Amino acid sequence: MMQIVGQTTQLEAWVASRTRKFSINEILIIEDREQGQPKAEVVETMTFNRYIPLASEQNNFVDEGVLSGLRQVGYDIEDEEINLAKLRLIEELAIPIRVGALVRVPLFSEVEALLVRRRPAQGLTLGVIQGTAEIAQEMPADLQGVAPLFDKENGVREQVGVPFVFDYRSMDQYPHIGIFGGSGSGKSFGTRVLLEEIMMKQVPAVVFDPHFELTFDQEFPGLPDSFRQSFKKRFVVLDAGVDIGIEFSELQGDDIVSLLRASSGSITDAMETAIKAVHKNRDSYLSYSTRLSNLAEALDNEADIRKQHGEMEYLNPDEKERVQTLYTLLKTYKDKVGGFAGTLRSVMRRMHRLEMEGVFTSAGTKKVEEAFLKRQLVVIRGSMYFLNVFAFYVVRKLYRKRREYRDSIQKGRPVEEKFPPFIIITDEAHNFAPKGDVPAPAKGVLKEIAQEGRKYGVFLVFATQRPALLDDTITAQLSTKMVFRTVRSVDIAVIKEETDITPEEASRLPYLPSGTAFISSAITGRTNAVRIRVSKTTSPHFKNPFEELEEAFAEQDAKIWEAIEPILPIDAFNLNAYLTDISRKAGRTLGHDELAHALEELCEQGKVVQENTPFGSRYRKA
């Protein structure tokens, strides 16, 4: 039997039982008929017995009112083992819960509407709601087997509990997702699961991957056959600067300033003024850089240019053209750029660096747009430096195309080609949209999407280890937040401010197991503790690096042994005579020192014995 004890409020109560232990986050029903049998969630649990004092002057485990309530309903708190749980009511009541009311485990049908807002076929199945194992036994078939779990001790295991299905269709009202968690918390694993679900629903998306780990062609080992799925046709991988680039002719002066500021850290006011003054609409990289170079030359040789311009009749046609060009640049731009050639050369050096790294290409975003029309996920890979440079151009261009498409439909204008809604995903999001005045070229357009994007069907998923470093405006617009283990107090403070997690849940954040998250969402109207399901695919970095090291060298050592064994014995003084044959059989070139080292290793392993002969040392098979 379970019943309410102690003092109660409209939001909280304590429940006690002699025989049943309570599970954190489980849902219970309080049989207070005057209140309509309200539902409550377990937010804190504890068990006491005769060897653990319930309260003393030094150790107040439980409020005195709870102790009094336990005595009133017949508990012998000095001799009995007592299981206690703190309850948080799902909905606030008008009056407090009745003390002594019985409490029971609900039927699945009684909490189905609370726990399952969408069926798996219409939503994103991200994991299993914690504390629902008991009620899940009555679930319908379409909710079973959709979220197998994984842990390192047991590997892939069957789903135990009610699946958490995210209603992504409601993002038009409650847009954008934040994924927060420290290193090793399961944040990357959770992001992978979310991306798999996005691909399964064929929602176009672009993800910026600075860690080169978001590919989906390797199947996670040990999956049940019913859960396996191929994503090879659902995503494309593009390398920044190779498969995708910036079309310089589409840039404005402000865009060039943002690019150079992102790539070089900072630029002076004089450089910014010069960049904007010299730029012309639809400039190519060649026309713009040539204009800068010629203007710098003209400023360096201003006196000679003015003198030659006054003596044009003495110049040949080529010289006349050159002098006229430089003279015109001086008249047009000298006062606008401050008259200092060094400023222009600083701009030119920064631009040349970007051009040499492949930033400016004719590739543009064509491949991304083609993938969107196929309803695919696009992974753009590159260093954080590269992606910061590319993100503002790619995001801004795609967002403008979608906005223009929607505006054309609303105004009744003819539309040549559809441009679908899409999702933008970034890892290390605090680098793309940092808090404060830290320069980041994509920050402006990302803030615009955070505030206005839902009207056009453009949504954000921001993953970061440091939510405290993320732009405040964007953080406030994230209607759903997946919070994994977080230990920094400043980050926990932001999470507490921006979500509805309780003080009890906040205190658990530094200790959450890897792969468990609190999902706080305006869509569900509450926070759920969720164990993220096993992913269908695995990162190329999934293998333990030390296991990888052992396996790689074990294979290499085996090949060398297979090459050496047939030709033993080997004379130590004449190793060079064996190198060609051994290298050919081993499949790679070995040097004298490497062969000598390999033979010594084989001696330590007991496969080879080194012996002395009248002609010197010799290696033979043991």
FIKE-939322 format. One line per field, with one value per residue (C-alpha): residue number from 1; x, y, z negated. Coordinates in Angstrom, 2 decimals, always signed. Layout:
<atoms>
resi [NUM, ...]
x [X, ...]
y [Y, ...]
z [Z, ...]
</atoms>
This chain:
<atoms>
resi [1, 2, 3, 4, 5, 6, 7, 8, 9, 10, 11, 12, 13, 14, 15, 16, 17, 18, 19, 20, 21, 22, 23, 24, 25, 26, 27, 28, 29, 30, 31, 32, 33, 34, 35, 36, 37, 38, 39, 40, 41, 42, 43, 44, 45, 46, 47, 48, 49, 50, 51, 52, 53, 54, 55, 56, 57, 58, 59, 60, 61, 62, 63, 64, 65, 66, 67, 68, 69, 70, 71, 72, 73, 74, 75, 76, 77, 78, 79, 80, 81, 82, 83, 84, 85, 86, 87, 88, 89, 90, 91, 92, 93, 94, 95, 96, 97, 98, 99, 100, 101, 102, 103, 104, 105, 106, 107, 108, 109, 110, 111, 112, 113, 114, 115, 116, 117, 118, 119, 120, 121, 122, 123, 124, 125, 126, 127, 128, 129, 130, 131, 132, 133, 134, 135, 136, 137, 138, 139, 140, 141, 142, 143, 144, 145, 146, 147, 148, 149, 150, 151, 152, 153, 154, 155, 156, 157, 158, 159, 160, 161, 162, 163, 164, 165, 166, 167, 168, 169, 170, 171, 172, 173, 174, 175, 176, 177, 178, 179, 180, 181, 182, 183, 184, 185, 186, 187, 188, 189, 190, 191, 192, 193, 194, 195, 196, 197, 198, 199, 200, 201, 202, 203, 204, 205, 206, 207, 208, 209, 210, 211, 212, 213, 214, 215, 216, 217, 218, 219, 220, 221, 222, 223, 224, 225, 226, 227, 228, 229, 230, 231, 232, 233, 234, 235, 236, 237, 238, 239, 240, 241, 242, 243, 244, 245, 246, 247, 248, 249, 250, 251, 252, 253, 254, 255, 256, 257, 258, 259, 260, 261, 262, 263, 264, 265, 266, 267, 268, 269, 270, 271, 272, 273, 274, 275, 276, 277, 278, 279, 280, 281, 282, 283, 284, 285, 286, 287, 288, 289, 290, 291, 292, 293, 294, 295, 296, 297, 298, 299, 300, 301, 302, 303, 304, 305, 306, 307, 308, 309, 310, 311, 312, 313, 314, 315, 316, 317, 318, 319, 320, 321, 322, 323, 324, 325, 326, 327, 328, 329, 330, 331, 332, 333, 334, 335, 336, 337, 338, 339, 340, 341, 342, 343, 344, 345, 346, 347, 348, 349, 350, 351, 352, 353, 354, 355, 356, 357, 358, 359, 360, 361, 362, 363, 364, 365, 366, 367, 368, 369, 370, 371, 372, 373, 374, 375, 376, 377, 378, 379, 380, 381, 382, 383, 384, 385, 386, 387, 388, 389, 390, 391, 392, 393, 394, 395, 396, 397, 398, 399, 400, 401, 402, 403, 404, 405, 406, 407, 408, 409, 410, 411, 412, 413, 414, 415, 416, 417, 418, 419, 420, 421, 422, 423, 424, 425, 426, 427, 428, 429, 430, 431, 432, 433, 434, 435, 436, 437, 438, 439, 440, 441, 442, 443, 444, 445, 446, 447, 448, 449, 450, 451, 452, 453, 454, 455, 456, 457, 458, 459, 460, 461, 462, 463, 464, 465, 466, 467, 468, 469, 470, 471, 472, 473, 474, 475, 476, 477, 478, 479, 480, 481, 482, 483, 484, 485, 486, 487, 488, 489, 490, 491, 492, 493, 494, 495, 496, 497, 498, 499, 500, 501, 502, 503, 504, 505, 506, 507, 508, 509, 510, 511, 512, 513, 514, 515, 516, 517, 518, 519, 520, 521, 522, 523, 524, 525, 526, 527, 528, 529, 530, 531, 532, 533, 534, 535, 536, 537, 538, 539, 540, 541, 542, 543, 544, 545, 546, 547, 548, 549, 550, 551, 552, 553, 554, 555, 556, 557, 558, 559, 560, 561, 562, 563, 564, 565, 566, 567, 568, 569, 570, 571, 572, 573, 574, 575, 576, 577, 578, 579, 580, 581, 582, 583, 584, 585, 586, 587, 588, 589, 590, 591, 592, 593, 594, 595, 596, 597, 598, 599, 600, 601, 602, 603, 604, 605, 606, 607, 608, 609, 610, 611, 612, 613, 614, 615, 616, 617, 618, 619, 620, 621, 622]
x [+0.00, +1.14, -0.35, +0.19, +1.88, +3.04, +2.29, +1.04, +0.67, -1.02, +2.19, +4.02, +3.37, +5.17, +4.17, +5.21, +5.14, +6.33, +6.84, +7.32, +10.45, +9.90, +11.62, +12.81, +10.63, +7.83, +4.25, +1.74, -1.97, -3.24, -6.71, -8.09, -11.46, -12.21, -9.21, -10.00, -7.29, -4.32, -1.13, +2.27, +5.91, +8.49, +11.29, +13.16, +13.29, +14.71, +14.51, +15.02, +15.25, +16.00, +19.74, +19.40, +17.84, +15.12, +15.88, +18.18, +19.63, +22.53, +20.78, +17.34, +16.63, +12.89, +10.71, +9.21, +5.75, +6.40, +7.52, +4.37, +2.28, +3.95, +3.07, -0.52, -1.16, +0.36, +4.05, +6.51, +9.33, +11.74, +11.49, +10.11, +11.80, +10.00, +10.17, +9.52, +9.17, +8.68, +5.99, +5.59, +2.08, +1.82, -0.76, -1.16, -4.31, -6.63, -6.23, -3.61, -3.79, -5.60, -3.19, -3.73, -4.98, -3.97, -1.55, -1.35, +0.50, -1.61, -2.80, -1.07, -4.34, -4.56, -1.22, -0.98, -2.02, +0.54, +3.49, +2.80, +1.94, +2.74, +3.01, +6.45, +5.26, +4.51, +7.27, +10.95, +11.56, +14.50, +14.55, +12.68, +11.02, +12.59, +10.38, +7.82, +8.93, +5.98, +3.21, +4.83, +3.74, +0.28, +1.51, +0.07, +2.28, +3.24, +5.04, +7.04, +10.49, +10.96, +13.66, +16.21, +18.80, +22.56, +25.04, +28.69, +28.25, +25.38, +25.55, +22.29, +19.26, +15.53, +13.33, +12.15, +9.62, +7.43, +9.16, +9.73, +8.42, +9.18, +6.38, +8.53, +5.46, +4.72, +7.98, +6.05, +4.64, +7.50, +10.65, +14.28, +16.16, +19.16, +21.34, +23.53, +26.04, +29.65, +32.32, +31.33, +27.72, +26.17, +25.47, +27.03, +25.22, +21.92, +22.62, +23.26, +19.95, +18.10, +19.70, +18.77, +15.16, +15.24, +16.52, +13.87, +11.19, +13.02, +13.20, +15.90, +18.68, +22.22, +24.67, +28.06, +30.47, +33.81, +34.70, +34.40, +32.22, +28.74, +28.58, +25.79, +27.03, +28.46, +25.86, +25.93, +27.03, +24.60, +21.30, +18.24, +17.20, +13.90, +15.75, +18.40, +18.17, +20.37, +20.86, +23.26, +20.76, +19.50, +22.61, +25.51, +28.87, +30.45, +33.91, +34.08, +36.30, +36.06, +32.44, +31.00, +32.34, +31.52, +30.60, +32.41, +30.09, +27.21, +29.02, +28.48, +31.06, +29.66, +29.93, +33.60, +34.20, +32.49, +34.50, +37.85, +36.97, +36.07, +39.16, +41.74, +40.26, +40.00, +40.35, +40.90, +38.33, +40.47, +40.45, +36.67, +36.20, +38.50, +36.81, +33.38, +34.59, +36.38, +33.76, +31.32, +28.14, +28.69, +32.49, +34.35, +37.31, +39.61, +38.07, +37.98, +41.50, +42.87, +41.23, +42.78, +46.20, +46.12, +44.91, +47.73, +50.24, +48.74, +48.98, +52.59, +53.54, +51.08, +53.58, +54.84, +51.31, +50.14, +53.27, +52.86, +49.18, +50.21, +52.58, +50.27, +51.29, +54.76, +53.52, +52.87, +49.30, +49.90, +51.45, +48.63, +46.05, +47.93, +48.46, +44.85, +43.60, +45.78, +44.98, +41.23, +41.57, +43.43, +40.74, +37.91, +39.16, +42.11, +40.05, +37.65, +40.40, +42.54, +45.37, +47.46, +48.50, +49.42, +45.76, +44.88, +47.75, +46.55, +43.15, +44.75, +46.83, +43.76, +41.74, +44.57, +44.74, +41.04, +41.37, +44.34, +42.37, +39.57, +36.97, +36.09, +34.87, +32.09, +30.66, +28.47, +25.61, +24.38, +25.00, +23.21, +20.17, +20.12, +20.20, +17.36, +15.15, +15.87, +14.92, +18.40, +20.62, +23.73, +26.86, +29.36, +32.76, +35.73, +37.79, +36.02, +37.86, +36.64, +33.06, +32.81, +33.75, +31.33, +28.36, +27.25, +27.23, +25.56, +22.94, +22.12, +21.75, +19.55, +17.41, +16.90, +15.87, +13.33, +12.00, +11.67, +9.86, +7.36, +6.85, +6.19, +3.50, +1.82, +1.79, +0.56, +3.67, +4.72, +7.36, +9.78, +11.04, +10.04, +12.40, +11.54, +11.56, +14.77, +16.69, +20.13, +22.24, +25.53, +27.85, +30.01, +27.20, +28.76, +31.43, +28.84, +26.69, +28.78, +27.54, +28.45, +30.58, +32.73, +32.94, +31.16, +29.91, +26.93, +25.64, +23.43, +21.54, +21.26, +19.67, +17.27, +16.30, +15.90, +13.38, +11.68, +12.59, +9.49, +7.32, +9.30, +9.80, +13.49, +14.55, +17.71, +19.31, +22.19, +24.48, +27.11, +29.07, +28.87, +25.33, +26.56, +28.66, +25.76, +24.06, +21.28, +18.71, +19.17, +19.12, +15.81, +14.29, +15.12, +11.69, +13.07, +16.25, +17.92, +20.16, +22.79, +25.29, +26.56, +29.03, +29.92, +27.93, +27.59, +26.10, +23.74, +22.61, +21.68, +19.85, +17.86, +16.92, +15.94, +14.07, +11.42, +13.61, +13.07, +15.74, +15.91, +16.57, +19.14, +21.03, +21.19, +22.74, +26.41, +25.71, +23.47, +24.64, +26.02, +23.15, +20.47, +18.96, +16.31, +14.20, +12.43, +10.00, +7.21, +5.67, +5.14, +4.68, +6.97, +10.42, +10.95, +13.95, +14.84, +17.33, +18.41, +17.87, +20.73, +21.71, +21.28, +24.67, +28.01, +30.65, +33.95, +35.48, +33.31, +36.09, +38.22, +41.50, +43.64, +41.78, +42.26, +46.00, +46.30, +44.26, +46.15, +49.58, +48.50, +47.57, +50.83, +52.92, +51.09, +51.98, +55.64, +55.73, +54.13, +56.85, +59.76, +58.80, +59.36, +62.89, +64.26, +67.07, +68.25, +71.81, +71.86, +74.94, +73.29, +69.73, +69.80, +69.86, +66.40, +64.69, +63.35, +61.74, +60.26, +58.92, +57.21, +55.48, +54.55, +53.00, +55.09, +58.71, +60.74, +64.08, +67.09, +66.30, +62.61, +63.47, +66.02, +63.38, +60.79, +63.18, +63.89, +60.14, +59.68, +62.42, +60.55, +57.35, +59.15, +58.62, +62.30, +65.57, +68.78, +71.94, +75.66, +77.56, +81.22, +79.96, +78.00, +74.52, +71.63, +67.83, +66.07, +62.54, +61.96]
y [+0.00, +3.54, +6.64, +10.39, +11.43, +14.65, +18.14, +18.68, +21.67, +22.33, +21.24, +18.77, +15.83, +12.90, +9.27, +6.35, +2.55, -0.34, -2.76, -0.88, +1.03, +4.08, +4.74, +8.22, +9.92, +7.34, +8.57, +7.77, +8.51, +9.94, +8.63, +11.92, +11.93, +15.51, +16.54, +14.26, +11.66, +13.86, +12.51, +13.15, +12.42, +11.07, +13.64, +12.31, +8.90, +7.51, +4.45, +4.42, +1.68, +1.32, +1.71, +5.10, +7.84, +9.76, +12.99, +14.37, +17.70, +17.15, +15.24, +16.29, +13.81, +14.37, +17.27, +16.90, +17.21, +14.10, +12.18, +13.21, +12.16, +8.75, +8.17, +9.30, +6.70, +3.87, +3.68, +2.67, +4.93, +3.61, -0.07, -0.38, +0.05, +2.91, +3.88, +7.55, +9.62, +13.29, +13.91, +16.83, +17.13, +17.30, +20.10, +22.62, +22.09, +24.60, +23.10, +20.77, +16.98, +15.13, +13.55, +9.79, +9.47, +6.20, +6.20, +3.66, +2.87, +4.03, +1.96, +2.86, +4.17, +6.67, +8.32, +7.65, +11.19, +12.61, +10.48, +9.89, +13.01, +11.41, +7.82, +6.72, +6.80, +10.54, +11.69, +11.37, +8.41, +9.55, +7.12, +5.72, +7.78, +6.82, +5.41, +3.93, +0.27, -0.93, +0.79, -0.05, -3.67, -2.67, -0.59, -1.19, -2.95, +0.18, +1.54, -1.61, -2.39, +1.10, +2.28, -0.41, +0.80, +0.43, +0.33, -0.62, -3.54, -5.30, -3.92, -3.50, -4.45, -4.41, -1.39, -1.16, +1.64, +4.01, +5.55, +9.31, +10.46, +14.09, +15.88, +17.65, +18.85, +21.22, +23.06, +25.50, +26.83, +25.95, +26.12, +25.20, +22.66, +23.01, +20.03, +20.71, +18.45, +18.15, +15.85, +12.18, +12.99, +11.38, +14.71, +13.58, +10.23, +12.05, +14.36, +11.33, +9.75, +13.00, +13.24, +9.62, +10.37, +13.52, +11.43, +8.76, +11.47, +12.83, +16.38, +18.33, +19.47, +20.84, +20.07, +21.68, +19.00, +20.28, +16.85, +14.78, +12.22, +12.65, +9.95, +7.38, +4.49, +2.32, +0.20, +0.06, -3.46, -5.87, -4.34, -6.60, -7.25, -5.42, -2.23, -2.15, +0.49, +1.86, +5.61, +5.57, +7.29, +9.69, +11.88, +13.42, +14.62, +17.80, +19.12, +22.87, +24.50, +21.49, +20.49, +23.75, +27.27, +30.96, +32.69, +35.97, +37.78, +37.31, +39.12, +42.69, +44.85, +44.00, +40.30, +40.61, +42.42, +39.58, +36.95, +38.61, +39.30, +35.61, +34.32, +36.65, +37.54, +41.29, +44.05, +47.77, +50.46, +51.73, +48.28, +48.00, +51.42, +50.51, +47.15, +48.74, +51.75, +49.76, +47.01, +47.12, +45.13, +41.73, +42.03, +38.79, +37.89, +38.76, +42.18, +43.16, +41.99, +43.63, +46.92, +46.74, +45.91, +48.71, +51.23, +50.26, +50.70, +54.09, +55.30, +54.14, +56.02, +58.90, +61.63, +59.66, +58.77, +62.39, +63.51, +60.82, +61.69, +65.24, +63.89, +61.33, +62.37, +60.95, +57.51, +54.44, +53.04, +50.39, +52.91, +55.37, +52.75, +51.81, +55.41, +56.34, +53.37, +54.23, +57.95, +57.24, +54.99, +57.75, +60.33, +57.94, +56.20, +58.03, +60.07, +57.17, +54.72, +57.16, +57.34, +54.60, +51.65, +49.50, +49.25, +47.84, +45.35, +44.07, +43.42, +41.76, +39.39, +38.22, +37.75, +35.88, +33.46, +32.63, +32.28, +29.90, +27.77, +27.27, +29.49, +31.37, +28.91, +28.71, +25.64, +27.79, +25.97, +24.08, +20.62, +21.54, +22.77, +19.61, +17.45, +19.47, +18.74, +15.03, +15.52, +14.55, +15.50, +17.45, +17.15, +19.96, +19.03, +21.22, +22.77, +25.12, +27.99, +26.94, +26.26, +29.63, +31.27, +29.17, +29.06, +32.64, +32.40, +28.99, +29.69, +33.15, +32.00, +29.00, +31.04, +33.79, +31.28, +29.69, +33.08, +34.33, +31.10, +31.48, +35.18, +34.48, +31.92, +34.25, +37.13, +34.95, +35.39, +32.55, +30.19, +28.43, +25.80, +24.61, +25.22, +23.02, +23.82, +22.68, +22.37, +23.81, +21.78, +22.91, +21.26, +23.56, +26.09, +28.65, +29.20, +30.03, +32.28, +33.34, +35.43, +39.11, +40.96, +38.02, +38.24, +35.46, +36.08, +33.68, +35.07, +37.74, +35.45, +32.72, +35.22, +36.25, +32.61, +32.04, +34.90, +34.69, +31.34, +29.38, +31.60, +30.33, +26.73, +27.08, +25.64, +25.40, +22.58, +23.94, +21.47, +22.77, +21.84, +25.43, +26.86, +29.78, +30.92, +30.79, +34.00, +34.93, +35.72, +32.35, +30.46, +32.10, +30.99, +27.28, +25.84, +22.34, +21.61, +18.21, +18.49, +15.81, +15.64, +19.14, +19.99, +23.67, +25.83, +28.68, +26.31, +24.77, +28.28, +29.00, +25.68, +26.37, +29.80, +28.63, +25.40, +24.19, +21.56, +21.33, +22.00, +18.22, +17.62, +20.42, +18.81, +15.57, +17.19, +16.64, +12.94, +11.92, +8.68, +9.06, +8.85, +10.09, +13.54, +15.82, +16.93, +20.17, +21.22, +23.71, +21.10, +18.61, +21.28, +19.46, +17.94, +14.24, +12.19, +10.13, +7.37, +7.94, +4.92, +3.09, +4.67, +2.73, +3.94, +4.58, +7.28, +6.42, +7.40, +4.93, +2.39, +2.85, +4.41, +2.05, -0.99, +0.46, +0.79, -2.82, -4.19, -2.20, -3.23, -6.81, -7.10, -5.46, -7.72, -10.81, -9.93, -9.42, -12.80, -14.50, -12.97, -13.86, -17.39, -19.20, -17.81, -18.48, -18.80, -15.23, -14.01, -10.87, -9.46, -9.63, -8.35, -6.23, -9.40, -10.35, -6.96, -7.18, -10.58, -9.77, -6.36, -7.98, -10.60, -8.08, -5.72, -2.69, -1.54, -2.36, -0.81, -2.44, -1.00, -1.99, -5.57, -5.78, -4.44, -6.93, -9.85, -8.68, -8.45, -12.00, -13.17, -11.63, -13.34, -16.71, -17.26, -16.75, -17.57, -15.61, -17.75, -17.11, -18.96, -18.81, -16.45, -14.11, -13.88, -15.78, -15.86, -19.22, -20.44, -21.41]
z [+0.00, +0.82, -0.79, -1.18, -4.45, -6.06, -4.87, -1.32, +1.00, +4.32, +6.06, +3.80, +1.49, -0.15, +0.39, -1.82, -1.55, -3.70, -0.82, +2.44, +3.38, +5.58, +8.91, +9.77, +12.42, +12.28, +12.62, +9.86, +9.38, +6.09, +5.29, +4.05, +5.76, +4.75, +6.84, +9.78, +9.05, +9.97, +11.48, +9.91, +10.73, +8.28, +8.08, +5.04, +3.33, +0.11, -2.11, -5.90, -8.50, -12.19, -11.60, -9.85, -11.98, -10.18, -11.94, -14.55, -15.46, -13.08, -10.32, -9.07, -6.31, -6.37, -7.43, -10.92, -9.38, -7.30, -10.39, -12.20, -9.23, -9.13, -12.79, -12.27, -9.55, -11.61, -10.65, -13.37, -12.25, -14.86, -13.89, -10.34, -6.98, -5.26, -1.60, -0.90, +2.26, +2.91, +5.52, +7.87, +9.26, +13.02, +12.78, +9.97, +7.88, +6.28, +2.79, +1.23, +1.59, -1.21, -3.70, -3.95, -0.35, +1.29, +4.19, +7.02, +10.24, +13.20, +16.11, +19.36, +20.78, +17.90, +18.74, +22.47, +23.43, +20.98, +22.13, +25.84, +27.83, +31.20, +32.35, +33.60, +37.22, +36.92, +34.57, +33.70, +31.36, +29.24, +26.32, +23.33, +20.57, +17.28, +14.55, +16.97, +17.03, +14.94, +16.90, +20.26, +20.00, +21.27, +24.22, +27.71, +30.24, +32.19, +29.11, +28.42, +29.81, +31.27, +28.84, +27.91, +25.42, +25.06, +22.21, +22.24, +19.83, +21.60, +25.14, +27.04, +24.93, +25.42, +24.80, +21.19, +20.76, +22.74, +25.76, +25.84, +29.21, +30.05, +31.88, +34.46, +36.36, +33.47, +34.07, +36.25, +32.95, +30.58, +32.72, +32.28, +30.16, +27.87, +26.96, +23.92, +22.18, +21.17, +22.57, +22.28, +21.38, +24.46, +26.20, +29.49, +29.25, +28.69, +31.64, +33.87, +32.81, +33.53, +36.99, +37.75, +36.91, +39.07, +41.99, +41.40, +41.72, +44.80, +43.49, +45.40, +43.09, +43.13, +40.34, +39.75, +38.53, +37.15, +35.70, +38.92, +37.14, +38.62, +41.26, +41.28, +43.43, +40.61, +38.82, +35.03, +34.01, +32.38, +33.50, +33.75, +37.36, +36.88, +35.91, +38.63, +41.36, +44.12, +44.41, +47.36, +49.66, +46.99, +46.57, +48.47, +47.13, +48.54, +47.74, +47.22, +49.84, +52.16, +52.71, +51.47, +51.64, +51.57, +54.82, +54.41, +56.82, +54.34, +51.52, +50.41, +48.66, +45.22, +46.07, +46.95, +43.66, +41.77, +43.62, +42.97, +39.35, +38.84, +40.59, +39.08, +35.70, +36.17, +38.71, +38.20, +38.82, +41.71, +43.31, +42.94, +44.56, +47.44, +48.07, +48.39, +50.39, +53.09, +53.50, +56.43, +56.86, +58.57, +58.24, +58.91, +56.74, +59.65, +60.37, +56.70, +55.85, +59.02, +58.07, +54.59, +55.99, +58.58, +56.01, +53.63, +56.46, +57.33, +53.73, +53.47, +56.67, +56.53, +57.54, +60.56, +61.67, +61.56, +63.43, +66.13, +66.47, +67.39, +70.07, +71.69, +75.22, +74.63, +73.51, +75.67, +75.76, +73.08, +70.72, +71.36, +70.42, +67.25, +66.13, +66.85, +64.81, +61.82, +62.05, +62.11, +59.03, +57.19, +57.97, +57.08, +53.94, +52.34, +49.90, +49.24, +48.17, +46.19, +48.72, +47.11, +49.30, +46.27, +45.30, +48.72, +48.63, +45.24, +46.79, +49.81, +47.67, +45.75, +48.91, +50.62, +47.70, +48.07, +51.83, +51.50, +49.02, +51.53, +49.87, +53.04, +55.67, +58.21, +56.44, +54.21, +52.49, +55.56, +54.09, +50.86, +52.78, +54.92, +51.77, +50.21, +53.21, +52.61, +48.92, +47.75, +44.82, +45.87, +43.72, +44.29, +42.87, +42.13, +39.37, +36.99, +38.65, +42.10, +41.00, +39.27, +42.54, +44.60, +42.21, +42.62, +46.43, +46.62, +43.94, +45.24, +48.86, +48.01, +45.62, +48.21, +50.87, +48.53, +47.42, +51.01, +51.94, +49.10, +49.76, +53.45, +52.57, +50.07, +52.57, +55.42, +57.54, +59.89, +58.45, +60.80, +58.34, +54.89, +52.00, +48.99, +45.26, +43.57, +40.31, +39.51, +37.04, +35.54, +33.07, +30.92, +31.42, +29.07, +31.74, +34.41, +32.19, +29.18, +26.32, +26.18, +28.73, +29.87, +33.70, +35.60, +39.15, +38.95, +35.66, +37.22, +39.59, +36.92, +34.51, +37.26, +37.86, +34.11, +33.97, +37.37, +38.92, +37.88, +40.11, +43.10, +41.98, +41.03, +37.68, +35.56, +33.58, +31.50, +29.71, +27.30, +24.20, +22.98, +22.99, +20.87, +23.86, +26.33, +27.43, +24.98, +27.68, +29.33, +26.02, +25.12, +28.44, +28.00, +27.16, +26.55, +24.63, +24.27, +21.21, +20.63, +17.78, +17.01, +14.26, +14.65, +12.26, +14.79, +17.36, +14.80, +13.85, +17.48, +17.76, +14.58, +15.88, +19.38, +18.55, +16.11, +14.44, +10.71, +8.07, +7.51, +11.20, +11.33, +8.45, +10.49, +13.58, +12.58, +11.95, +14.85, +16.50, +20.01, +22.50, +20.09, +20.61, +19.22, +22.18, +21.32, +24.02, +24.48, +26.79, +23.95, +21.28, +18.85, +18.41, +19.09, +17.99, +21.06, +21.71, +25.33, +27.58, +29.26, +32.56, +35.77, +37.02, +35.43, +35.63, +37.34, +33.97, +32.01, +31.42, +28.32, +29.60, +27.51, +28.82, +32.31, +31.62, +30.47, +33.38, +36.01, +34.78, +34.13, +37.81, +38.87, +36.59, +37.89, +41.49, +40.60, +38.80, +41.82, +44.02, +41.69, +40.61, +43.96, +44.42, +40.92, +39.93, +40.59, +40.13, +38.00, +39.73, +43.17, +42.63, +45.79, +47.89, +46.59, +46.78, +50.34, +49.87, +46.44, +47.61, +50.60, +48.46, +45.73, +48.27, +47.33, +47.32, +44.20, +43.31, +41.63, +38.18, +38.34, +39.28, +36.45, +34.01, +35.29, +34.72, +31.17, +30.49, +31.82, +29.47, +26.50, +27.65, +27.73, +31.45, +32.37, +30.61, +31.06, +30.97, +31.46, +34.22, +35.38, +38.12, +35.82, +34.38, +36.00, +35.52, +35.76, +35.10, +31.47]
</atoms>
